[in-house]
Amino acid sequence: LARDEARAEARAEALAEARAEARAEARAEARAEAQLEAMATAVSEALTVRFGHVPPEVAEGVAAVTDADRLRELLRRAVVTDSVEQFAEALPQPALP
């Protein structure tokens, strides 16, 4: 009987640990996603401040980028580029028709 209780307790502890790890992973993923969204917003805002209007295709192209380093590069480009069209050329796929 004591052995069964010990097993049940060990299973409960393992389950609690697995749940805690899953929650921590979910929080980390949510933070990373929020950071990417904030970076994409910063890129679009920089383009809006510089050029007054960002075509939806360009905003969508920026939002589709899922690499933080790439978004940092796009932010730098947004503040030095000569036009939205020139900026769009740096996106992974053509963002303007």
C-alpha positions in Angstrom: 0.0 0.0 0.0 2.8 2.4 0.9 4.5 1.6 -2.4 1.3 2.4 -4.4 1.0 5.7 -2.5 4.6 6.5 -3.3 4.1 5.8 -7.0 0.9 7.9 -7.0 2.8 10.7 -5.4 5.7 10.4 -7.8 3.3 10.5 -10.7 1.5 13.5 -9.3 4.8 15.3 -8.9 5.9 14.4 -12.4 2.6 15.7 -13.8 2.8 18.9 -11.8 6.4 19.5 -13.1 5.4 18.8 -16.7 2.5 21.2 -16.4 4.8 23.9 -14.9 7.3 23.4 -17.8 4.5 23.6 -20.3 3.2 26.9 -18.8 6.7 28.3 -18.7 7.2 27.4 -22.4 3.8 28.9 -23.3 4.7 32.2 -21.5 8.1 32.3 -23.2 6.5 31.8 -26.6 3.9 34.5 -25.9 6.6 36.9 -24.9 8.7 36.2 -28.0 5.6 36.6 -30.2 4.7 39.9 -28.5 8.3 41.1 -29.1 8.1 40.3 -32.8 4.8 42.1 -33.1 6.2 45.1 -31.3 9.2 45.2 -33.6 7.0 44.8 -36.7 4.9 47.7 -35.5 8.0 49.8 -34.9 9.1 49.2 -38.5 5.7 50.2 -39.9 5.6 53.3 -37.6 9.0 54.4 -38.8 7.8 54.1 -42.4 4.6 56.0 -41.6 6.5 58.8 -39.9 8.9 59.1 -42.9 6.5 58.7 -45.8 3.1 59.3 -44.4 1.5 56.1 -45.7 2.5 52.5 -45.8 0.7 50.3 -48.4 -1.1 47.4 -46.8 1.1 45.0 -48.8 4.2 46.4 -47.2 2.8 46.3 -43.7 1.7 42.7 -44.2 5.2 41.9 -45.6 6.7 43.3 -42.4 4.2 41.5 -40.2 5.1 38.2 -41.9 8.7 38.4 -40.8 9.3 36.1 -37.9 13.0 36.6 -37.2 13.9 39.3 -34.7 17.3 40.0 -36.3 15.6 40.5 -39.7 13.1 42.9 -38.1 16.0 44.9 -36.6 17.6 45.1 -40.0 14.3 46.2 -41.5 13.9 48.9 -38.9 17.4 50.2 -39.7 16.5 50.2 -43.4 13.2 52.0 -42.7 14.9 55.0 -41.2 17.4 55.4 -44.0 15.6 54.2 -47.2 14.7 56.8 -49.8 11.1 55.4 -50.5 8.6 52.8 -49.4 9.1 51.1 -52.7 12.9 50.9 -52.1 12.1 49.5 -48.6 9.7 47.0 -50.1 12.5 45.5 -52.2 14.1 44.3 -49.0 11.1 42.3 -48.0 11.2 38.5 -48.5 8.6 38.6 -51.3 7.6 41.5 -53.5 5.3 43.6 -51.4 4.2 46.1 -54.0 2.6 45.1 -57.4 
